[in-house]
């Protein structure tokens, strides 16, 4: 993945983003985390109920193992649909011999300008008031126009202005970045932050 950022004047940002398979999967996962919370919650609750039932009423029965296995599947296959969607897009790009999307994002006072690369075509800007949701993982920030389309901003490309960027976007959108991390990712994020 090649992504590059340069800071303009104090208080504005410019980021160049070259997608690859990994970044499209990450974007799809964040989209699921932010917009499919009912599905995620239902899967988790059902898994806990099934495991509890199997342990209480069938601890020495063969069918309790099947129930526990199914409950574990529900917990571990959370991103199955998100992965299928992202890989389908990647496969279509490869089959058509097309490059992965690349863009330049320019963060101005009232909007984020989106310029498609390499043709330099300017797309419809994202007004900060129209941002539906903000997300964050260990490697990037995400801005979603709606439940179907979002933009990925790599943290590594913001350099020492990462916290400034976070506050800049939150102030203009009136929203907070939602951090969606599994317990393992939370531990890795904590370890990584301790090294800085």
N, C-alpha and C positions, 0 to 999 in steps of 0.2 A: 504494500500500500504506500502510495506517495501522497502525502498531504502537506500543505505548506501554509503558513500564516505569516502575515506581517502586520504590525500595528501601525496605524496611521497616527493622526494627532491624538493627544491625550483624550481619552473618553470615547474613541471610536476604534473599530476593529475591522480587519480584512483577513479572511481565511480562504485558502484554496483547498478544496477537498476532492481527492480522487478515490472513488469507491472501488472496492474489490469484493470478493465473495464474503470475506469475514465481516466487513463493515455493513454489508446488506443484511447479513444474518443478525448482527447486533442491533441494527435499526428495526428489524422485524420483531426481535425479542422485546425491545423497549416498547414498541407499539402494542404488543400483547400485554405487557405489564401494566401499561397505563389505561388501556381501553377494554380489557377483558377481565376486569377484577371480579365480576360476578362468577364467571366461569372458573377462575382460579380459586376463589373462595369455596365454591360448590364442590370442586374436586377435592380440596383439602378437608372440608367437613365430612364429605362422604368417606374419604379414606380413613379418617379417625374413627368414624362410626363403625365401619367395617372391621377395622383392626380390633377395636374394643369388643365388638360382638364376637369375633372369632376367638379372642382370648378368654372371654367370660364363659361362652357356651360351647366351645368346641376345642378346648386346649389340647385334647388328646385325640381329636378326630382328623381324618385325612382332609375333609372339606375345609377345615379351618386354615390349612396351609394354602389352599386355592384362593380363599377369600383374602388372606394376608398378601399373597402374591399379586392379586388384582389391585388391592389398595395401594401397594407399592408402585405398581405400574401407573396408577392414576397420579401419584405424587411425582414420579420421575419423568413422565412423558408430557409435562406441562407445555413445553415448547414445540411439540411435534407438528402442529399445524403451522406455527410461525416458521419453523425450519423448512417445511414443504413449500411454503409460499416463496421464501427467499431463494431456495435452491431452484425452484421452477423459473424464477426471473433470471437467475444466473445461467441456467441451461439454455434459455431462449436467447440470451445475449451471445453465448458461445456458438450456438447453432447458426445464428444469423451473422456470425463473424463481426459482431459489433463490440466496440470498447465499453468498458464499464463507465457509468456516468461520472462526469467531473464537473465541478462548479466552483465559482468564486462567490463568496458571501461577503457583502459589505454592510456592516452594521452602522446605520446612521441614526440620527436623533429620534426619528419617528418610525423607522422601518428597516427591514433587512432586504437589501437588494440581492437578487439572485441572477448570476450571469453564467450561462451554460458554456462549457469549454469543450473543444477548442474554438468553436465558431464565434464566441463572444456575444451570443444572442442574449439579450436581457429579457428575463421572464417576469411574470407578474410579481411585484414585490410582496413581501409579507409584512403587513402593518402590525406593529406590536400589539395593538388592541384586538387583532384577529387571531392571536396565538391561542390555541385551545388548551394546550398542555405543555409543560416543560418536564424533561426527564434527565436523569444522570446515571451513568454507571462508572466503573473505575477508569475507563479510557476516554469518555466523551460526554458532551452535553447534547441534548436533543430538543429541537423545537418542532412542535406539531401544529400544522395549519388546521388539520381536522383529524379524524380517527383513521384516515387512510393515507395521509402523506406527511412525512416529516423530514427534518434535516439534521445531519450529524456534524457536530463541531468537535474535532479532536482536542483533548486537553493538552496534549504534548505540544501542539502548535501554538498555544496561547502563552507558553513560556511562563515568565514570572507575573503575567497579568491575568492568570486564571481566576483568582478571586475577584479581581476588578471586573472581569467579564461577567462572572456570575451575578454580581450586584447590579451591573449595568443592565443586563437583560431582565432580571427580576423587577427592578425599579420601573422599567418601561412597560413591561407586560402586566404588572400587578399580580404576578403569579410566582410561586416558589418552585424550584427544581425538586422533583420527587426522585429520591434515590431508591432504586429497586435493586436490592442485593440479597442473594442467598446467604445463609450463615457463613459458608466457606468464603464467598466473595467478600463478605464484610470483614472477615479475619484477614484476608489478603490485602484489602484496602487499608486496614489499620496498620499492617506490617509495612506496606509501601509508604504510608504517610509518616511512619516513624523514621524511615531512612532519609527523608528529605531534610 
